[in-house]
Amino acid sequence: MHDAIGFIGTGHIAAAVVEGLVTAPGPVPRICVSPRNAQKAAELAKRFATVTVAPDNQAVIDRSRTVFLSVRPQVALDVIRALKFAAGQTIVSLIPMPLSGLAPLVAPAGRFVRALPLPPCARRHGAVPYWPPAAEVHDLLTRLGPPLPLSAEHDLNVLWAATAMIAPYYALLETVSDWCVARGAAPDTAADYTAAMFNALAGAAVCDGPGRFSHLAAAAATPGGLNEQAVGMIRQGGAFARVREALDAIFLRLTRPPTTQ
């Protein structure tokens, strides 16, 4: 078990990771969070007895053997450059920036890993991709969900780009639910059914094989059926092509060298 785990940045993702770490089965780790988001940091300390709020970012570094970096990429270089790390520390970056841009700033820390937990990791839902593979980090990430070690940073960047579909996904659900309400369904009924339907469909995809998505789409789009009509209209309208364009743009953004701040 880690002696202490620190968090630089206490935003939405960091709070979910903290919750997942302290509520997982087994010994509860001691966690030190930065005061950058004072309200969220205070809420975490109030909810969990092993969470404390440090007076500043450097205090987090000084008290922790493993440090999670979870600040916005727009300010990451300035924030991290001002800190002094120690040999033997493990740095886990949750920032969507290449290792080459951040690793030199955390020297002489002995290990640098990039990880991709999402908010559901608070309840240990969903895989947690990370790179490069590291046994100590792997063991820690099991408290958040099934760890997914990757062989190349390129693979991590590709998966990170895919996370840009979270907001469009929820916007799709909102569109479906709102349409049902506009046609007379009760708001709670429409929202509950929409969420449950998409949750069940996602569950079916998780349990299927390599060709799962095309197979499931073909099975749903029976000739002359409702789904065949809907997917055809959406495809003809160019919506899926726009999704690919958005993913390409996000991937380029993720792999662009960080700018000097």
Secondary structure, DSSP 8 states (H G I E B T S, - for coil): --S-EEEE--SHHHHHHHHHHHHSSSS---EEE-SSSHHHHHHHHHH-TTEEE-SSHHHHHHH-SEEEE---HHHHHHHHHT----TT-EEEE-SSS-HHHHGGGGTT-SEEEEE---GGGGGT-S-EEEES--HHHHHHHTTTS-EEE-S-HHHHHHHHHHGGGHHHHHHHHHHHHHHHHHTT--HHHHHHHHHHHHHHHHHHHHTS-TTHHHHHHHHHS-TTSHHHHHHHHHHHTTHHHHHHHHHHHHHHHHHS-----
